[in-house]
Amino acid sequence: MDNINTLRYDGPDFLLVDSYQSINLMSENNGLRQGMQIAFRLGTELTVATLIGALLGHGFDKFFDTRPWGLAVGVILGGAAGCLNVYRAAMLLTIDDDDTNRD
Amino acid sequence: MESPLHHFEVHTIIPIHIGGLDLSINNAVVAMWVGLAIIAGSFMLVVNRGVSPIPGKLQSVLEISLEFIRSMVYEFIGEDEGKKYVPFIASLFLFILACNLIGLVPGSYTITSQVVVTGAFATGIFIMTLVIGFCKHGMHFLGILVPPGVPKIMIPLMIPIEIISMLARPISLAVRLFANMTAGHTVLAVLFGLALTSPAWVSWMPFGFTIIINGLEIAIAFIQAYIFTTLTCVYIGDVIKLH
C-alpha cells in the first residue's frame, strides 16, 4: 500500500500527455481503423457462410443419398446466411458511424 | 533460395511422445511461450514495482490497453454483464497481439498463421458463447435461431439459415486471422526473396516495398487482434442480449 501513496513519476512529462492523447485516439473510431475493420470483416463473412452451407449440403447428400439436391439447397441457404451476416455486420457498423457523427 | 512458405514450417526442438500423443516442443510452442512471457512479465513487472498513481512508461501503456479493452467490452456486452468478461477479453487481445507482433521479428515464428491455433481459439469461443447462452436463458436460448418479427411461414427457412450463419461465425473468425497473417508474411518473404535475388540496380525496389509492407503488417497485427476480440465481444453480447 505504501507504493500507492507515494506520488512517484520517473518518466518525462510529455509521456504523461502522450498517454492521455493515445487514449483519446484509440477511443475514437478513426477512419483507417474503421475502414480496415469493415474490409477485413465483410470480406470473409459471405465466403465462409456459403462454404459452410455447401459443406453441410454435401454432407446431407452423402448421408441421405440425395445428390445433387442437398448441395444445391446448401449453397443457396449458405449464400442467404452469408448475406444475413454481412447485413448484420453492416448494420452494426452503421450504428457505430451514426454515434460518431453525433459526437 | 528458400520457399516463401518455409518460415511457416514447424520444427520439433524437444521430442516428447506420451502414449501415442505427440507433445513435442516445437518452434511454434516456443514462440507462444515467448508471447505469454512478454505479456505476463510486463504486467508482473509493473505490479511488483508497485502500481503508482502517476504511472511510469510501462504502466501507462498497460493501463491504456486495459482501458481500451474495457471500453470495447462495455460497448458490446454492456457495463453490468461485461465486467466479468474483461479479464478474458484482455488476455485474448494481448496474447493475439503479442503473437502477431512476435511473428514480425525476423527468424521468429508467427503462431497466428497456423489455422489450428486460430481455430482452437475460435472453437473455444464458440463453445463458450453456447454455454453462456444456455446457462443464461435455458432452452429459450434456441430462440436465437428465429429472428424477431419473422412471419411464421418463414420459420422453417430461417432456422437452417440461422444455423449456418451461427456455424460460420467461428470459422470466419479463425480463417480471417490465419489468412491475413499467412498472406502478409508470404508477401514479405516473396518481396525479400526478390530483393536478394534481383540485380543491385533493381533490388532497391522490392527491398523498399518490404519495409513499407512491414509497417503495414504492424498495423495489421493490431487491427486483426482488435477485430478478433471485437467479434468475440459481439458474439458474447448477442447470446446475452438474445436479439
Interface residues (C-beta under 8 A of the other chain):
Chain A: D2 N3 I4 T6 L7 R8 Y9 D10 G11 L15 L16 S19 S22 I23 M26 S27 L32 R33 M36 Q37 F40 R41 T44 E45 T47 V48 A49 L51 I52 G53 L56 L77 G78 A80 A81 G82 L84 N85 L92
Chain B: R49 G50 V51 S52 P53 I54 P55 G56 K57 S60 V61 E63 I64 E67 F68 S71 P160 I161 E162 I164 S165 L167 A168 R169 I171 S172 V175 R176 A179 N180 A219 I220 I223 Q224 Y226 I227 T230 L231 V234
